[in-house]
Amino acid sequence: MDRLRAMELFLSVSQTRSFSETARLFGISATAVSRMITEFEDGLQVKLLLRSTRQVSLTESGQEYAAQLEGILWTINQAHTRITAISSAPQGRLRVHARTMFGQRVLPGLIARFRQAHPEILVELLLSETKVDLVKNNIDIDFRISPPVEAGVKRRMLFHSQRYLVASPAYVDKIPAIQKPADLLQAQCLAYYLPGRDHIWHFKNDAGMEDIQFSPRHLTNNGIALLELAKLGEGIALLDDYTVYPDLAAGHLVRLLPDYVVSNTTFEEGMFATIVDSAIIPAKVKLFLDFVASQVAGEAQRFALPQ
């Protein structure tokens, strides 16, 4: 019996709670999955699964074994990946996660260029508004707008950026002039939703720092929605410079308070590529990171990104 394959099948069944789904994932029959796991249980002399006509559940021993196997099999796969990265040309699937704004407005154009040069690498792009657990979600690269703080990962700063206060020309024309941060309290502001935090914009210039707390007209956890609301004249939004530059150049938006550095979190603005901290970086990961870095380095290139 292939003990490693039996471990993989058992872990899959423990996660999917389905013999048929595991069979589909591994390209074998459900009968073969059940038989191999039964033989594995016989060898261990431990019952791991409770089977019924409607569902599959784990015994107490099965729960404990699955928890241990997840880390063991990940370590084995990492060892295999490292050896493959050394001995073969970059190829296969590259799982990339990014924040929605960067993922929708910047990465598609870069991925298209990258695939033209490296058709043997399939980039699988996943988007959300939160950071992900690289190991648990099997992610090769996570593009983040804030530096990672958790253990077991390392970061690469791809570029520094700023956040701009922007609004539509029509909205700016109908409100009193915004000449200092406090003037924003007389305007309608659009906020990015940060769980558990007040709606505060932090301002910094040569004179010092100032915080403005406001009640938002609209609240969203999606940068694209925030941008569209600003373009529709719904108020003033705070967005990354490279995401609004095309609309500023086209006259769809105007920038407010350009003499201030503004943030809703910290002033360490930019894009960070986050990967698992390991001695060897897979060749396909390094290749893609080097390509993206070459396309976004410097303000001129960042503002010319395909969108």
N, C-alpha and C positions, 0 to 999 in steps of 0.2 A: 504493500500500500504506500502511496505517495503521501507521507505524513504532512509535508508542507502544504500540499494542495488541500488535504483534508482540513488543516487549520484555516486556510483561506476560505474554504467553503463554509465551515462552521461560523467564522466571524461574519461572513456575508449574511448568512441566515439569521444570526443574532441581531444584525442591524436592520435587515429588510423584513424579518419575521415571515419570510416566504421562501419555500423551496423553488417555486416556479420562477420567481424574480431572480433568485441566485442562479438558477439554471440558465436564464436568459443572459445574464451578465457574463457567465463563464462559457456560454456556447455549448452546453451539454444538456442532457435530459434531467427533469426533476427526479426521476427514479434513480439516476446515477448519483445525484447529489445526496439523496436520502440514504442510499446504500453505503456510500463512502463515509458519511458521518456516523452511520450505525456501526460500521466496522471500526471506526476511530474510537467510538464510545466503548466498544467491546475491548479494544486494546488498552484503553485507559482504566477499564472497569469502573467507569463513572457515567451516570446519566447526565447529559448536558442539556438535552431538549425534551420538552413535553409536547407530544404531537396529538392533534385531534383533527377531525374532519374539517374544522373551520379555521383553526389558527395554530400557530407555533409559538411557544413561549419557552423561556429559559428556566432551568432549575437554579437553585442557589449556587450550586457548583458551576453551572454554565455561565451565570452572570460573572462570577469571579474569574473564570477562565477567559471569557471574552474580554474583560477589562485588561488582563495581562497580555493577551494576544495582540491587542491593538498596538501597543507600544513595540512589542517584539517584531511583528510583521512590518511595521513602519521602518524599524531599524534595518531589517533585512532588505527592504526595497531601496532604502537610501544607499546601502552598501552596493547593491546592484547598479543603481543609478550612477554612483561615483565611478565604478569600474567602466561602465558603458560610456560615460562622458570622456574618459581618458582614451579608450580604445577605439572609438568610432566617431565618424563625422556627426555633427549636430543634426538631429532628426527627431521626429515624433511629435507628441502633443506638448504644448507649453500652456499651462493654465495661468491666466493673468486676471487679477482682480483690481478694480479701480473705483474711485468715487465717480458718481454718475456724470458730473459735469466734465471732468477730464476724460472719462471714458467715452462720452458721446461726442464731444466737440474736438478732441485732439487725437485720441488713439486710433480710431478707424483709418484715418489717412496714413498714419505711420505704419499700422499693421499691413495695409495694402502695399506700401512701398517695400516693407520688409519681406513679405511673401513673394514679391517679384524676384528678389535676390536669393531667397531661401525657400523655395517651394516645398522642400522636404520637411519643413517645420509647420505644424498646424497650431496657430494661436487661438486658444479658446478664451474669449473675453467675457468675464462676469462683472456685473456692475451692482453696486449698492451704496448706501449712504453711511455705512459703518465699516470699520476695519474688520478683517477676518482673522481667524486662527489659521495660520499657514499650514500647520501639520494636520489639524483635524479636518480641514476642508481641501487638503491636497492641492494647495496653491503654490505655484513656483515664484510668482512675483506679485506683491500687493503695492499699488501706487497710492500713496497717502499724502495728504496735504499737511500733516503734522508728523513730527519725528516719532518713531516707535519707542516705547518705553519698556515693553515686556522683555523678559529674559529669553534667550535662545534665538534671537533674530539679529540681523545686522542691517544697516541702512546705507543707502547711497544717495546723496543729495544731487538731484538732477539739475535743478535750477532754483535760483532765488526769484521771488516775485513779490508784488505788492497787491493789496486789495484797494479797489477804487470805489468811492461813492458815486453812483450813477443814477440818472433819471432821464426821462424822455424830455426833449425840448419843450413840448407842449405843457408838461407838468411844471417845469422850471419857470416858464413864462407866467404862470398864473399864481405863483406863490411869492412871498417876500424874498428878497435876495438872501442867499445862504453865504454869509461871510465868515462865520465862526461856528464851532461845533454846537454852541448853545442855540443857534438859530434853528437847528434841526427839530427842536422841541415844538416849534410852530408849524412843522411840516408833517406829512404822512410818511412813515418809514416802514419798510418791508423787512421782516426778520427771518433769518435762518433758524430753524428750530434746533436748539441744543438742550436735551433733556436735563431737567434739574437746574437750569441756569436762568438768571434774569436776562432781559434783552438790553445789553450794554454794548456800546461801541467805544473803543479805546482810541484816543488821539494822542499823537506825539509830534512835536516840532521843536525848534530851537528854544522856545520859551518854556518847554516842559511837557507834562502829560496831563490829560483831562479825560474823564469818563462821562459819557452821556447815556443815561438810562431812559428808555422810552417804551411806550405802549404801541405795538405794531398794528398797522392797518391790516396787513396780511401776514400769515405765518406759514412756513412750509419747510420741509426737510429735503427739498429738491432744488438744486441750483438752477436747473433749466427752467423750472416753474418761476423761480425768483427773477430770473432774467426776463422772461416773457411778461411778467407782471410789471416790471419796470418799463419795458418798451411800450406797454399798453397805457402808460400814464398813471399807474396806480400809486406811485410814490417813489421813494428813494431806496435803492438797494446797495448792499455792500458785496462786491463780487471780485474774483481774482482778475488781475489785469489782462492776462492772455485770453480769458473767456469773453471779455467785453470789448477788446480792442477792435475787432471787425465792425461792431455796431457803433463804436465811437468814430471810427474812420468814415463810416457811411452816413453819419449824422443822425442815426436812430437814437443815440444816447449822448448825453453830455456828462462830463466829469465835474464833481463838486468838491470844493476844498482841496485842491491839488497840492497845496503847500503843507498838508498834514500827512503823516503816515497813520493809517487807520487799520484796526483789526477788531474782530469780535472774539478772538481767543488770545493768542500770543503774537509777538512781532517776528517770530521765526517763521516767515512765510516762504513757501516754495513747494516743490514736489519731491517726495522721498520714495525711492524704490526700496521696498523691504523684502528681504529673503531670509530663509532659514540659515542660521549661523552654522556653517560646516567648513571643514578643512578644504574641501574641493567644491567649487561652484560648477554645476553641469554646464557643458559647453553651450547648449542652446540658450540657457539663462544668461550667460555672460554675453553671448552674441547679440541677443535682443536688447539687453540693457545698454551695451555699448552703442548700438544703433540708435536707440531712443535718445541717449545722452548726446550723441552727435547732431541730432536734429533739433534739440531744444536749448543747446548751450548759447547763452547770450541773449540780450533783449531783442536784437534784430531778428534772430531765428524764432524766438518764442512768439513774437507778435506776427510772424509770417506762417505760423503753423496752419496746416490744412484744416478747415472747419466746415 
